[in-house]
Amino acid sequence: MAELIYSEFRDPKQMLADQEYDGHLSLHDDKMAEDLGFAGAPIEGPTHFSQFVPILHEMFGDRWFEQGCISAHYKNMVVEGERVRVFAEPLAEGSTLTRIGAEKSDGTPVLTGTASVGPDHGKTEISQRIEMLRPSKQLVILSDLKVGQKGAGNPESAIMGTDQHMGKLYPFSVNDKLKVITELHPYYYADQSPWENAVIPLEMVSILTQYTGGRSGFRSRGPAVGMFAGLEIKIIDGPLLVDHAYKLEREIVALSESRRTESSWIRTSVYDGESDKLVAEVILNSATLKASYAKYDEDAAALGKVIEG
């Protein structure tokens, strides 16, 4: 096998210490993380996507911004102060898909996944994981959700301005992010972009699709604390641009559980606000910690679920 292509080690920054959802602080708050048994408040998973951009732009050219797909499963959390590098396998001849990964300076894996360019992206990391899911016997926190359920707010209007504060879920702007981003790129600035407008940084695409998520009507039991377990960003007819209007449509494509979590897999389809053409799809695997829901055992009993020890 050819040698892996590595980035430099970088120092990702925590920007979600003040994040709120459902009226409480998130796992990105130090005290909340400590109460749930974590070593510290994790940095948001998509932050690591920025480190792949120089490698993938070199590999695929500008096509990466127009039809690129990054698909990742998170393996271990990163806290501020830990150094991270990413890597990719060289492209096999005739292939448009490569394996990718990220690791801490001590070798601890951070994520594993795939990167590709379309229109045919092949078997991505997230698509393979969805195919392997086993039906849950009885969800508790997510018991009111159903596979195939559409967002109540479809279509939602969304835009990401250069200095737009992205709300309680994402308490910062594009310009705030660019001051601390692990890898800057010229295309993140309008005067250097081939598309005459700034490209939304890859790690902020999930913010574009999530900051209006409260309109979806996908309500789970709580309060409970969730985290990103996996994320796929697939650009179909891009790039996605700052200060450009989009419409979002959501659908639950899978529900699952593990010993510690219950998970939803939600696909957000992104349409151009003017032409209505499909320009991107984002699949977020969000895992909710069972231990963070105080009434988990009570509700499980009421639902007739047998809790395995």
Phi, psi and omega per residue, in radians:
M1 nan 2.428 -3.137
A2 -1.141 2.719 -3.130
E3 -1.154 2.526 3.128
L4 -1.198 2.656 3.063
I5 -1.688 2.061 -3.058
Y6 -1.885 2.593 2.926
S7 -1.525 3.062 2.948
E8 -1.332 2.786 2.995
F9 -1.238 2.378 3.122
R10 -2.201 2.972 -3.096
D11 -2.080 1.481 -3.124
P12 -1.109 2.536 -3.058
K13 -1.845 2.579 3.095
Q14 -1.492 2.152 3.126
M15 -2.159 0.175 -3.048
L16 -2.073 0.363 -3.116
A17 -1.037 -0.498 -3.117
D18 -1.809 0.243 -3.129
Q19 -1.111 2.425 3.079
E20 -2.275 2.485 2.908
Y21 -2.639 2.597 -3.052
D22 0.923 0.503 3.044
G23 1.401 0.193 3.117
H24 -2.418 2.844 3.097
L25 -1.193 2.740 -3.066
S26 -1.695 -3.083 3.104
L27 -1.094 -0.284 -3.129
H28 -1.408 0.002 3.002
D29 -1.549 2.325 -3.059
D30 -0.991 -0.800 -3.099
K31 -1.149 -0.739 3.122
M32 -1.082 -0.786 3.129
A33 -1.069 -0.753 -3.137
E34 -1.104 -0.735 -3.132
D35 -1.088 -0.480 -3.123
L36 -1.661 0.122 3.027
G37 1.573 0.265 3.119
F38 -1.664 2.687 -3.079
A39 -1.201 -0.440 -3.141
G40 -3.059 3.011 -3.138
A41 -1.259 2.172 -3.079
P42 -1.323 2.634 2.959
I43 -1.317 2.487 -3.116
E44 -1.035 2.304 -3.055
G45 -0.910 -0.775 -3.122
P46 -1.055 -0.321 3.111
T47 -0.909 -0.627 -3.068
H48 -1.268 -0.284 -3.121
F49 -1.111 -0.547 -3.087
S50 -1.056 -0.557 -3.105
Q51 -1.200 -0.345 3.122
F52 -1.402 -0.400 -2.953
V53 -1.013 -0.816 3.121
P54 -1.044 -0.705 3.130
I55 -1.137 -0.796 -3.060
L56 -1.307 -0.537 3.048
H57 -1.177 -0.696 3.076
E58 -1.116 -0.664 -3.077
M59 -1.290 -0.736 -2.988
F60 -1.971 -0.140 -3.083
G61 1.260 -2.842 -3.111
D62 -1.106 -0.303 3.086
R63 -1.017 -0.466 3.118
W64 -1.015 -0.725 -3.118
F65 -1.325 -0.353 -3.078
E66 -1.677 -0.547 -3.088
Q67 -2.515 0.456 -3.090
G68 -1.425 2.673 3.096
C69 -2.405 2.205 2.998
I70 -2.032 2.313 -3.017
S71 -2.409 2.050 -2.961
A72 -2.433 2.543 2.970
H73 -1.942 2.215 -3.104
Y74 -1.465 2.334 -3.064
K75 -1.876 -0.670 3.126
N76 -2.536 2.543 3.134
M77 -1.332 2.715 3.065
V78 -2.093 2.336 3.041
V79 -1.911 2.716 -3.108
E80 -1.020 2.346 -3.069
G81 1.895 -0.365 3.061
E82 -1.514 2.435 -3.112
R83 -1.663 2.542 -3.049
V84 -2.365 2.470 2.935
R85 -2.261 2.737 3.129
V86 -2.062 2.885 -3.132
F87 -2.668 2.800 3.108
A88 -2.507 2.602 2.996
E89 -1.346 2.502 3.036
P90 -1.045 2.604 3.128
L91 -1.167 2.322 2.990
A92 -1.264 2.649 -3.110
E93 -0.999 2.227 3.121
G94 1.432 -0.031 -3.092
S95 -1.672 2.643 3.040
T96 -2.080 0.283 -3.137
L97 -2.331 2.427 3.109
T98 -2.357 2.714 3.028
R99 -1.451 2.496 3.119
I100 -2.289 2.897 3.069
G101 -2.868 2.976 3.064
A102 -2.490 2.621 -3.118
E103 -2.596 2.706 3.050
K104 -1.404 2.993 -3.094
S105 -1.141 -0.357 3.091
D106 -1.611 0.106 3.105
G107 1.628 -0.084 3.127
T108 -1.105 2.206 3.139
P109 -1.212 2.435 3.137
V110 -1.800 -0.809 3.121
L111 -2.684 2.815 3.022
T112 -2.374 2.631 -3.105
G113 3.115 -2.781 3.137
T114 -2.333 2.726 2.967
A115 -2.367 2.498 -3.046
S116 -2.757 2.949 2.970
V117 -2.175 2.597 -3.071
G118 -1.535 -3.018 0.240
P119 -1.394 -0.360 3.127
D120 -1.729 1.924 -3.083
H121 -1.619 -0.057 3.113
G122 1.146 -2.673 -3.108
K123 -1.507 1.751 3.109
T124 -1.414 2.894 -3.137
E125 -0.994 -0.833 -3.090
I126 -1.215 -0.717 -3.134
S127 -1.096 -0.666 3.096
Q128 -1.144 -0.705 -3.116
R129 -1.200 -0.646 3.089
I130 -1.128 -0.710 3.126
E131 -1.060 -0.540 -3.072
M132 -1.563 -0.062 -3.095
L133 -1.148 2.476 3.018
R134 -1.760 2.470 3.139
P135 -1.029 2.431 3.097
S136 -1.314 2.504 3.119
K137 -1.261 -0.686 -3.140
Q138 -2.912 1.865 3.052
L139 -1.386 2.631 3.129
V140 -2.000 -1.114 -3.134
I141 -1.076 -0.634 -3.095
L142 -1.804 0.377 -3.013
S143 -1.132 -0.350 -3.115
D144 -1.596 0.036 -3.138
L145 -1.778 2.694 -3.122
K146 -2.382 2.485 3.036
V147 -1.106 2.342 -3.087
G148 1.636 -0.154 3.136
Q149 -1.136 2.307 -3.138
K150 -1.673 2.690 3.115
G151 -1.142 2.352 -3.132
A152 -1.140 -0.441 -3.110
G153 -1.605 0.068 -3.097
N154 -1.034 2.299 -0.236
P155 -1.467 2.561 3.067
E156 -1.696 2.490 3.072
S157 -1.567 2.385 -3.107
A158 -2.522 2.522 3.056
I159 -2.667 2.612 3.117
M160 -2.187 1.798 3.110
G161 -1.435 2.799 -3.093
T162 -1.010 -0.755 -3.119
D163 -1.939 0.319 -3.097
Q164 -1.339 2.122 3.040
H165 -1.260 2.219 -2.966
M166 -1.583 0.344 2.974
G167 1.595 -2.992 -3.059
K168 -1.171 -0.535 3.111
L169 -1.229 -0.619 -3.082
Y170 -2.380 1.439 -2.989
P171 -1.372 1.010 3.085
F172 -2.856 3.060 -3.122
S173 -2.051 3.050 3.050
V174 -1.008 -0.824 -3.137
N175 -1.078 -0.646 3.064
D176 -1.060 -0.776 -3.130
K177 -1.111 -0.728 -3.082
L178 -1.118 -0.364 3.123
K179 -1.268 -0.396 -3.054
V180 -2.226 0.041 -3.074
I181 -1.032 2.518 -3.084
T182 -1.178 -0.592 -3.132
E183 -2.401 1.894 3.018
L184 -1.284 2.692 3.041
H185 -2.415 2.453 -3.120
P186 -0.976 -0.545 -3.064
Y187 -1.252 -0.141 3.069
Y188 -1.363 0.008 3.128
Y189 -2.125 2.300 -3.026
A190 -1.009 -0.650 -3.062
D191 -1.350 -0.075 3.107
Q192 -2.088 0.049 -3.092
S193 -1.579 2.363 3.080
P194 -1.154 -0.239 -3.076
W195 -1.776 0.228 3.041
E196 1.080 0.330 3.033
N197 -2.735 2.693 -3.102
A198 -1.204 2.398 3.052
V199 -1.387 2.390 3.057
I200 -1.151 2.191 3.107
P201 -0.946 2.457 -3.051
L202 -0.905 -0.737 -3.093
E203 -1.226 -0.195 -3.132
M204 -1.770 -0.026 3.097
V205 -1.087 -0.687 3.128
S206 -1.168 -0.458 3.063
I207 -1.216 -0.744 3.069
L208 -0.961 -0.724 -3.067
T209 -1.501 -0.244 -3.056
Q210 -1.850 -0.392 -2.978
Y211 -1.270 -0.230 2.995
T212 -1.833 0.248 -3.057
G213 -1.078 -0.352 3.123
G214 -1.123 -0.261 3.131
R215 -1.495 -0.085 -3.012
S216 -1.231 -0.480 -3.055
G217 1.373 0.115 3.102
F218 -1.417 1.480 -3.043
R219 -1.696 2.297 3.054
S220 -1.975 2.937 3.129
R221 -1.329 2.552 -3.089
G222 -3.018 -2.965 0.145
P223 -1.234 2.518 3.105
A224 -2.618 2.775 -3.054
V225 -1.848 2.284 3.135
G226 -2.063 2.974 3.119
M227 -2.676 2.783 3.061
F228 -1.312 2.168 3.056
A229 -1.806 -0.374 3.125
G230 -2.908 2.715 -3.095
L231 -2.703 2.331 3.033
E232 -2.190 2.205 3.055
I233 -2.027 2.014 -3.098
K234 -2.088 1.965 3.085
I235 -1.541 2.179 -3.062
I236 -1.784 -0.760 -3.136
D237 -2.553 1.250 -3.003
G238 -1.852 -2.821 0.139
P239 -1.428 2.951 2.973
L240 -1.448 2.359 -2.948
L241 -2.093 2.554 3.019
V242 -1.155 2.575 3.099
D243 1.060 0.519 3.103
H244 -2.139 2.431 -3.073
A245 -1.425 2.398 3.098
Y246 -2.311 2.817 3.003
K247 -2.094 2.461 -3.066
L248 -2.100 2.407 3.022
E249 -2.257 2.321 -3.025
R250 -1.991 2.612 3.057
E251 -2.656 2.391 3.041
I252 -1.382 2.072 -3.089
V253 -1.789 -0.252 3.088
A254 -2.892 2.673 3.011
L255 -2.327 2.478 -3.083
S256 -2.705 3.020 3.062
E257 -2.609 2.726 3.006
S258 -2.191 -3.032 -3.136
R259 -1.062 -0.627 -3.032
R260 -1.824 -0.307 -2.975
T261 -2.385 2.806 2.865
E262 -2.063 2.425 -2.984
S263 -2.245 2.474 2.952
S264 -1.954 2.594 3.082
W265 -2.136 1.853 -3.021
I266 -2.018 2.202 3.072
R267 -1.696 2.214 3.035
T268 -1.906 2.041 3.088
S269 -1.585 2.269 -3.076
V270 -1.881 2.129 -3.136
Y271 -1.988 2.530 3.058
D272 -1.086 2.322 -3.066
G273 -1.192 -0.313 -3.116
E274 -1.779 -0.809 -3.055
S275 -1.645 -0.277 -3.076
D276 1.175 0.208 3.097
K277 -1.348 2.562 3.103
L278 -1.251 2.140 -3.077
V279 -1.999 -0.336 -3.131
A280 -2.877 2.781 3.000
E281 -2.353 2.396 3.125
V282 -2.204 2.207 3.060
I283 -1.958 2.101 3.124
L284 -1.925 2.137 2.980
N285 -1.668 1.825 -3.123
S286 -1.833 2.179 -3.101
A287 -1.888 2.228 3.118
T288 -1.796 2.267 -3.092
L289 -1.323 2.118 3.137
K290 -1.022 -0.698 -3.083
A291 -1.149 -0.299 -3.119
S292 -1.489 -0.158 3.135
Y293 -1.752 1.934 -2.999
A294 -1.077 -0.529 -3.063
K295 -1.755 0.357 -3.063
Y296 -1.016 -0.926 -3.097
D297 -1.101 -0.707 3.139
E298 -1.096 -0.811 -3.131
D299 -1.214 -0.636 3.112
A300 -1.047 -0.755 3.131
A301 -1.113 -0.737 -3.140
A302 -1.115 -0.553 3.129
L303 -1.483 -0.114 3.139
G304 1.405 0.329 3.128
K305 -1.396 2.358 3.045
V306 -1.572 2.031 -3.126
I307 -1.501 2.071 3.132
E308 -1.447 2.324 -3.114
G309 -1.339 nan nan
